Structures are given as structure tokens and as C-alpha cells.
Amino acid sequence: MTANELVRAALLEVGTAEYPPGSNRVKYNDDYYGAPVSGAAYSWCLVFVWWLCRKLGASRLFYGGGRCASCTAFYRWYEARGETVTRDFRPGDIVFYDWDAIGDFDHVGILCAIEGERCAVVEGNTSAANNSDGGSVMLRQRRRAQIKGAVRLKFEEEEAVTAEKILAALGDREAYKLYERAQNYAARLPAPDWALGELAEAQDTGITDGARPMCAATRLEAAIMANRAR
């Protein structure tokens, strides 16, 4: 896993929200605990980071391959290993906040970009109304001074993440949503009468199952159907 991959994966989750609101019922918790959970005991800002590392096949980089839902315990574990920074933050850092300034950590996010004093951070379980328990994955704008420390994972490689790359990642997400919407619409359309005979013949020969006849086929699906037609 690289810093850029972590940032892109985080950006693609922007907009995901728990349901019902205020329940902490969200897919990240479901995977972390192995079953649906809900309630005040299941805050998930750090669980979101665990989920991202797992999705990218880098579970070993998160808490030595273990699990941790406490921001303070997580940070202290890396601090003892010399893998934290308190300045010169960079994209891919797991950044921590201490809102009440009492020495522990209340919230966490993935730093995506930094320019001067402004930071773009993807955070789980946040909102404009509640920084640390807001129920959504959001791209938040923070001040550099709000970040009290960061864990810097041992990435396979380090590379700069520019504003252009962030926009590209968000564009990928929007493009996929448009593609998915078009496919869902096409799945409801029937095959035209003139094609029914050939569709039935293709089904009989095992080339296709005939489902979703008006949906676009990927190159992989087309290759499989061509191979079956031999």
C-alpha cells in the first residue's frame, strides 16, 4: 500500500453515512466487529482507517495487524515505536485531534493535501455539527494547528498527492456513480422484439443466461461469451 492508494481509497468513501443517523450502524463497524452493531459504544472514526487498510490488503500496517478503536491507544502504540510525527505533515499521514486539549485524542482522519495552514482530511464519523461523532465520511478542511500528531505508516513507497490527483479521485467516484445508474436503468429494459430469437438461441447454446439483455458488457464478459460461442 502506498500513501497515494490510501488517500484515493479514503476519497472514494466520501459520502458514506451510518443508518439510521446517530446509530453508529455502518459497514465499517459491521466488518470490524463481524456482525451488525449499533449504539454509543461503537464510534468508528478509527475503525474507518482499519477498514481502509484491510481493503487495500495492508492490515499488517494497522496496529501490527491487530485491531484498535481507541485513537489515544492507537497513537501511543506507534509513538512507542518511533512512527509518529508532530510537524511536517504530508499526505497519507493518519492525523489526530485533541479538541478539548487534555492530552488524549478525540478524532482521526487521513490527510489528503496540505497547503500552508490549510489541510484537506478525509474523516469517518464526522459532520459539520459534530466533529467526532457526526455519522458520515467527509472531506473536511482543517487548520494545521488543529493536528496534534500523526502516525506515518511504513508505506511501500512515498509519493506526492496533488490537488489534481484528489480531483481525479473524486471524478472517478462520480463517473462510477453515473455508470452504475446507467446500468441499473438498462437492467430494467426488455430486449427488442427483433432480437428475441437470437437471444433465445444464445441462451440455448450457453453463451449467455439472458439476464439484463440491455446492459453494457465489460470486456471480460464479452471475452467469456466469445469463448463460449466457439
LINQUI-V726359 format. One record per helix or strand. SS is the DSSP state (a for helix, b for strand). FROM is the first residue (numbers start at 1). TO is the last residue. Records with the same first field share a line. If there is no record, write none. Layout:
SS->FROM-TO / FROM-TO
//
This chain:
a->3-12 / 27-33 / 45-55 / 59-61 / 63-65 / 71-79 / 144-146 / 163-186 / 193-204 / 219-228
b->17-17 / 84-85 / 94-97 / 107-115 / 118-126 / 136-143 / 147-151
//
